Amino acid sequence: MPNEEHHKEKDKFELHLDEMILKVQSCQNDKNFASCSACDQFLSCTLRAEYIQAVYNSMSKGDTGGFEF
């Protein structure tokens, strides 16, 4: 059963990333930007920071250290 629990953790991180992708895309669409880099809040945006954290967590599955590719 531990393997099933680990699989559920992967799903949790991937689902959160999917949610964050939709939020970032929605923000970009609202501002008519193709990329966050066109926005004047690029470096201070909390949504973008949350998205970056979600990407990291989906790659590391919540562990600190290496990534699973």
TORKOL-4160 file (C-alpha; in steps of 0.2 Angstrom, whole numbers, padded with zeros to 4 digits, m for minus):
69
<pt num="1" X="0000" Y="0000" Z="0000"/>
<pt num="2" X="0014" Y="0013" Z="0003"/>
<pt num="3" X="0016" Y="0013" Z="m0016"/>
<pt num="4" X="m0002" Y="0018" Z="m0019"/>
<pt num="5" X="0000" Y="0032" Z="m0006"/>
<pt num="6" X="0015" Y="0039" Z="m0015"/>
<pt num="7" X="0005" Y="0038" Z="m0031"/>
<pt num="8" X="m0009" Y="0049" Z="m0023"/>
<pt num="9" X="0004" Y="0062" Z="m0018"/>
<pt num="10" X="0010" Y="0063" Z="m0036"/>
<pt num="11" X="m0008" Y="0066" Z="m0041"/>
<pt num="12" X="m0011" Y="0079" Z="m0028"/>
<pt num="13" X="0005" Y="0089" Z="m0034"/>
<pt num="14" X="0000" Y="0087" Z="m0052"/>
<pt num="15" X="m0018" Y="0093" Z="m0049"/>
<pt num="16" X="m0012" Y="0108" Z="m0040"/>
<pt num="17" X="0000" Y="0112" Z="m0055"/>
<pt num="18" X="m0015" Y="0110" Z="m0067"/>
<pt num="19" X="m0025" Y="0122" Z="m0057"/>
<pt num="20" X="m0011" Y="0135" Z="m0056"/>
<pt num="21" X="m0008" Y="0134" Z="m0075"/>
<pt num="22" X="m0027" Y="0138" Z="m0078"/>
<pt num="23" X="m0025" Y="0153" Z="m0065"/>
<pt num="24" X="m0010" Y="0160" Z="m0074"/>
<pt num="25" X="m0017" Y="0158" Z="m0091"/>
<pt num="26" X="m0033" Y="0167" Z="m0086"/>
<pt num="27" X="m0023" Y="0181" Z="m0079"/>
<pt num="28" X="m0013" Y="0182" Z="m0095"/>
<pt num="29" X="m0029" Y="0182" Z="m0105"/>
<pt num="30" X="m0037" Y="0196" Z="m0094"/>
<pt num="31" X="m0022" Y="0207" Z="m0098"/>
<pt num="32" X="m0020" Y="0202" Z="m0116"/>
<pt num="33" X="m0002" Y="0195" Z="m0113"/>
<pt num="34" X="0005" Y="0180" Z="m0121"/>
<pt num="35" X="0018" Y="0178" Z="m0107"/>
<pt num="36" X="0020" Y="0184" Z="m0089"/>
<pt num="37" X="0036" Y="0193" Z="m0094"/>
<pt num="38" X="0026" Y="0206" Z="m0103"/>
<pt num="39" X="0018" Y="0211" Z="m0086"/>
<pt num="40" X="0024" Y="0226" Z="m0076"/>
<pt num="41" X="0021" Y="0215" Z="m0060"/>
<pt num="42" X="0032" Y="0201" Z="m0067"/>
<pt num="43" X="0045" Y="0200" Z="m0053"/>
<pt num="44" X="0032" Y="0204" Z="m0039"/>
<pt num="45" X="0017" Y="0194" Z="m0044"/>
<pt num="46" X="0011" Y="0182" Z="m0030"/>
<pt num="47" X="0001" Y="0172" Z="m0043"/>
<pt num="48" X="0017" Y="0169" Z="m0053"/>
<pt num="49" X="0027" Y="0164" Z="m0037"/>
<pt num="50" X="0013" Y="0152" Z="m0032"/>
<pt num="51" X="0014" Y="0144" Z="m0050"/>
<pt num="52" X="0033" Y="0143" Z="m0049"/>
<pt num="53" X="0031" Y="0134" Z="m0032"/>
<pt num="54" X="0018" Y="0122" Z="m0040"/>
<pt num="55" X="0030" Y="0118" Z="m0054"/>
<pt num="56" X="0044" Y="0114" Z="m0042"/>
<pt num="57" X="0032" Y="0104" Z="m0030"/>
<pt num="58" X="0026" Y="0094" Z="m0045"/>
<pt num="59" X="0044" Y="0090" Z="m0050"/>
<pt num="60" X="0050" Y="0085" Z="m0033"/>
<pt num="61" X="0033" Y="0078" Z="m0027"/>
<pt num="62" X="0035" Y="0089" Z="m0011"/>
<pt num="63" X="0053" Y="0082" Z="m0007"/>
<pt num="64" X="0067" Y="0094" Z="m0005"/>
<pt num="65" X="0082" Y="0089" Z="m0016"/>
<pt num="66" X="0081" Y="0081" Z="m0033"/>
<pt num="67" X="0068" Y="0079" Z="m0046"/>
<pt num="68" X="0059" Y="0065" Z="m0054"/>
<pt num="69" X="0059" Y="0066" Z="m0073"/>
